[in-house]
């Protein structure tokens, strides 16, 4: 049953999850590699800090899974690759799923698989590809009891935002989150709303499906800690942060600070002590 794997993803006391995303190399963007040039070293640093999960690709997942011991973070496996993040978009955009994604996840002992659901201005074909990916992977996830995380992601127009700039408009995020739930998500990974005090509406629209919040672009320490505190208060079931952790000068300390907010409920000011 999926609940068996989900129990490895969510903390047994807080019932929340902190997943550190380090799958950025999958997307062929030079700027995404900052902080993870030495991915083996980055993973070892994260494992020592003890997040609930680490999000990786098929090519790099063995770096986590080959580490000894029973208490390392769970693996969340990225199953789709896309070319939609550049400041200058290519002539043809795509979102492609790896072959036999759930079988590969099982061989890698993954706890969960993740797939995108893009909404990009004037690019409905990419949304169609995402939906086809989800429709393909969902029955396999059910067959093998593999939890499916869907990542609804609303983009701003590339000509004004310059690549990988998300749109925090709740009127765009909320229906896309609901579509992901309707398509069969077991977990949602969604962007924060521009006004984070409105995030309870995103949680509400997902119903019983837990919502983990994306970290997005790099932000100042105080901002990311305070935002996380507010999002947890708004009912989020956890976070999936990448660059705000791996690009930090103290990735281990930032991981511990965020873990304290997510699982212990401490405030941003108290959590900041882990960064010193």
C-alpha positions as CSV (number, residue, x, y, z in Angstrom):
1,X,0.0,0.0,0.0
2,X,1.1,3.6,-0.7
3,X,0.7,4.4,3.0
4,X,3.7,2.2,3.7
5,X,6.0,4.3,1.5
6,X,4.4,7.6,2.6
7,X,5.2,6.7,6.2
8,X,8.9,6.8,5.2
9,X,8.4,10.3,3.7
10,X,6.6,12.1,6.5
11,X,7.9,12.6,10.0
12,X,6.2,10.3,12.5
13,X,5.8,13.1,15.1
14,X,4.9,16.2,13.1
15,X,3.4,14.3,10.1
16,X,5.2,16.8,7.9
17,X,8.0,16.5,5.3
18,X,11.1,18.4,4.3
19,X,12.3,17.3,0.9
20,X,15.5,18.9,-0.4
21,X,15.4,19.1,-4.2
22,X,18.8,18.6,-5.9
23,X,17.6,17.4,-9.3
24,X,18.4,20.7,-11.0
25,X,21.1,19.2,-13.3
26,X,18.4,17.4,-15.2
27,X,17.3,20.6,-16.9
28,X,20.4,21.6,-18.8
29,X,20.7,25.1,-17.3
30,X,24.2,26.3,-16.2
31,X,22.7,28.6,-13.5
32,X,21.0,25.6,-11.9
33,X,24.3,24.0,-11.0
34,X,25.4,26.5,-8.4
35,X,26.0,24.7,-5.1
36,X,25.7,21.2,-6.6
37,X,28.8,21.1,-8.8
38,X,30.1,18.4,-6.4
39,X,26.8,16.6,-6.0
40,X,28.3,13.7,-4.1
41,X,29.6,16.2,-1.5
42,X,26.4,18.1,-1.4
43,X,24.4,15.0,-0.7
44,X,26.7,13.9,2.1
45,X,26.3,17.4,3.7
46,X,22.5,17.1,3.4
47,X,22.4,13.5,4.8
48,X,24.3,14.6,7.8
49,X,21.8,17.4,8.4
50,X,18.9,14.9,8.3
51,X,16.1,16.1,6.1
52,X,13.2,13.7,5.5
53,X,13.9,13.2,1.8
54,X,16.2,14.2,-1.0
55,X,14.9,14.7,-4.6
56,X,17.1,13.3,-7.3
57,X,17.2,11.9,-10.8
58,X,17.8,8.4,-12.1
59,X,21.4,9.2,-12.9
60,X,22.3,10.6,-9.5
61,X,20.0,8.7,-7.1
62,X,22.7,6.0,-6.4
63,X,24.8,8.7,-4.7
64,X,22.2,8.7,-2.0
65,X,21.1,5.1,-2.0
66,X,24.6,3.7,-1.9
67,X,25.4,5.5,1.4
68,X,25.5,3.0,4.3
69,X,23.0,2.9,7.1
70,X,19.3,2.7,7.7
71,X,18.6,6.3,8.6
72,X,19.4,8.3,5.5
73,X,16.7,10.5,3.9
74,X,14.1,8.9,1.6
75,X,14.5,9.2,-2.1
76,X,12.0,11.2,-4.1
77,X,12.7,10.4,-7.8
78,X,12.2,13.0,-10.5
79,X,10.6,11.3,-13.5
80,X,10.4,14.1,-16.2
81,X,12.9,16.3,-18.0
82,X,12.0,19.7,-19.6
83,X,13.6,22.6,-21.4
84,X,11.3,25.4,-20.2
85,X,13.5,27.2,-17.7
86,X,15.9,29.3,-19.8
87,X,15.9,33.0,-20.1
88,X,15.6,32.6,-23.8
89,X,13.3,29.7,-24.6
90,X,14.1,27.3,-27.5
91,X,11.9,27.1,-30.6
92,X,10.2,24.0,-29.4
93,X,9.4,23.3,-25.7
94,X,9.0,19.8,-24.2
95,X,8.3,17.9,-21.1
96,X,9.4,14.2,-21.4
97,X,9.0,11.4,-19.0
98,X,11.7,8.8,-18.5
99,X,10.9,5.2,-19.6
100,X,9.3,2.8,-17.1
101,X,9.5,5.5,-14.4
102,X,7.9,3.5,-11.6
103,X,10.0,0.4,-12.3
104,X,13.1,2.5,-12.2
105,X,11.9,4.0,-8.9
106,X,11.3,0.6,-7.4
107,X,14.8,-0.5,-8.4
108,X,16.2,2.6,-6.8
109,X,14.1,2.0,-3.6
110,X,12.4,5.4,-4.0
111,X,9.7,6.4,-1.6
112,X,7.9,8.7,-4.1
113,X,8.0,9.8,-7.7
114,X,7.5,13.4,-8.8
115,X,6.2,14.8,-12.2
116,X,5.5,18.4,-13.3
117,X,2.2,20.0,-14.4
118,X,3.2,23.2,-16.2
119,X,1.0,26.2,-17.0
120,X,3.1,28.4,-19.3
121,X,1.6,31.4,-21.0
122,X,0.8,30.7,-24.7
123,X,2.3,27.1,-24.5
124,X,-0.7,24.8,-24.1
125,X,1.2,22.0,-25.9
126,X,3.6,21.7,-22.9
127,X,0.6,21.4,-20.5
128,X,-0.8,18.7,-22.8
129,X,2.5,16.8,-22.6
130,X,2.5,17.1,-18.8
131,X,-1.0,15.8,-18.6
132,X,-0.1,12.9,-20.8
133,X,2.9,12.1,-18.6
134,X,0.6,12.1,-15.5
135,X,-2.0,9.9,-17.2
136,X,0.7,7.4,-18.1
137,X,2.4,7.2,-14.7
138,X,-0.7,7.3,-12.5
139,X,-1.9,3.7,-13.2
140,X,1.6,2.4,-12.7
141,X,1.9,4.2,-9.4
142,X,-1.4,2.6,-8.3
143,X,-0.3,-0.8,-9.5
144,X,3.0,-0.8,-7.6
145,X,1.7,1.3,-4.6
146,X,4.2,4.1,-5.4
147,X,3.1,7.6,-4.1
148,X,2.7,10.2,-6.9
149,X,3.8,13.8,-6.3
150,X,2.5,16.2,-8.8
151,X,4.1,19.6,-9.1
152,X,1.7,22.3,-10.5
153,X,3.8,25.2,-11.7
154,X,2.5,28.4,-13.0
155,X,5.0,30.5,-15.0
156,X,5.1,34.2,-15.7
157,X,5.5,35.3,-19.3
158,X,9.1,34.6,-20.3
159,X,9.5,37.9,-22.2
160,X,8.9,39.9,-19.0
161,X,10.1,37.5,-16.3
162,X,13.2,36.0,-18.0
163,X,12.9,32.3,-17.3
164,X,11.9,30.1,-14.4
165,X,9.9,32.9,-12.8
166,X,6.8,31.6,-11.2
167,X,3.4,33.3,-10.9
168,X,2.2,33.6,-7.3
169,X,-1.4,34.6,-8.3
170,X,-3.7,32.3,-6.3
171,X,-6.3,32.5,-9.0
172,X,-3.9,30.6,-11.2
173,X,-2.3,28.4,-8.6
174,X,-5.5,27.2,-7.0
175,X,-7.2,25.7,-10.1
176,X,-3.9,24.0,-11.2
177,X,-3.5,22.5,-7.8
178,X,-7.1,21.2,-8.0
179,X,-6.4,19.8,-11.5
180,X,-3.4,17.9,-10.1
181,X,-5.6,16.5,-7.3
182,X,-8.3,15.5,-9.9
183,X,-5.6,13.7,-11.9
184,X,-4.7,11.5,-9.0
185,X,-1.9,13.2,-7.0
186,X,-1.1,11.6,-3.6
187,X,1.1,14.6,-2.7
188,X,1.1,18.2,-4.1
189,X,4.2,20.3,-4.5
190,X,3.1,23.8,-5.2
191,X,4.4,27.4,-5.3
192,X,3.7,29.8,-2.5
193,X,1.1,32.5,-3.2
194,X,2.4,36.1,-3.4
195,X,0.6,36.8,-0.2
196,X,1.5,33.7,1.9
197,X,-1.3,34.4,4.4
198,X,-3.6,33.2,1.6
199,X,-2.0,29.8,1.3
200,X,-4.7,28.1,3.4
201,X,-6.8,28.4,0.3
202,X,-4.3,26.3,-1.7
203,X,-4.4,23.7,1.2
204,X,-8.2,23.8,1.2
205,X,-8.6,23.2,-2.5
206,X,-6.3,20.1,-2.2
207,X,-8.7,18.5,0.3
208,X,-7.1,15.5,2.0
209,X,-4.0,15.6,-0.3
210,X,-1.0,17.0,1.6
211,X,0.6,20.1,0.1
212,X,4.3,20.7,0.2
213,X,5.5,24.2,-0.8
214,X,8.2,24.8,-3.3
215,X,11.0,27.1,-2.4
216,X,11.5,28.9,-5.7
217,X,14.3,31.3,-6.3
218,X,17.1,32.1,-3.8
219,X,15.9,34.5,-1.1
220,X,17.5,36.2,1.9
221,X,17.7,34.0,5.1
222,X,15.2,36.0,7.1
223,X,12.7,36.0,4.2
224,X,12.8,32.2,3.6
225,X,12.6,31.4,7.3
226,X,9.7,33.7,8.0
227,X,7.9,32.6,4.8
228,X,8.3,29.0,5.9
229,X,7.0,29.7,9.4
230,X,3.9,31.4,7.9
231,X,3.3,28.6,5.4
232,X,3.3,25.9,8.1
233,X,0.9,28.0,10.1
234,X,-1.3,28.2,7.0
235,X,-1.6,24.4,7.0
236,X,1.2,23.3,4.6
237,X,2.3,19.7,5.2
238,X,5.9,20.6,4.5
239,X,8.3,22.1,2.1
240,X,10.4,21.1,-1.0
241,X,13.4,23.6,-1.1
242,X,16.4,23.4,-3.4
243,X,18.4,26.5,-4.1
244,X,17.6,28.1,-0.8
245,X,19.4,25.2,0.8
246,X,22.2,24.0,-1.6
247,X,23.2,27.5,-2.6
248,X,23.4,28.7,1.0
249,X,26.9,29.2,2.5
250,X,25.9,26.8,5.3
251,X,23.6,24.2,3.7
252,X,23.6,21.9,6.7
253,X,22.7,24.8,9.0
254,X,19.9,25.9,6.8
255,X,18.5,22.4,6.6
256,X,18.5,22.2,10.4
257,X,16.8,25.6,10.7
258,X,14.1,24.7,8.3
259,X,13.6,21.3,9.9
260,X,13.1,23.0,13.3
261,X,10.3,25.2,11.8
262,X,8.6,22.4,9.9
263,X,8.8,19.7,12.6
264,X,9.1,21.5,15.9
265,X,7.1,24.6,15.1
266,X,9.7,27.1,16.3
267,X,9.6,30.6,14.9
268,X,12.0,32.1,12.3
269,X,14.0,34.0,14.9
270,X,14.7,30.9,16.9
271,X,15.5,28.9,13.8
272,X,18.1,31.4,12.6
273,X,20.4,30.3,15.4
274,X,21.2,27.2,13.4
275,X,22.8,29.4,10.7
276,X,25.5,30.8,13.1
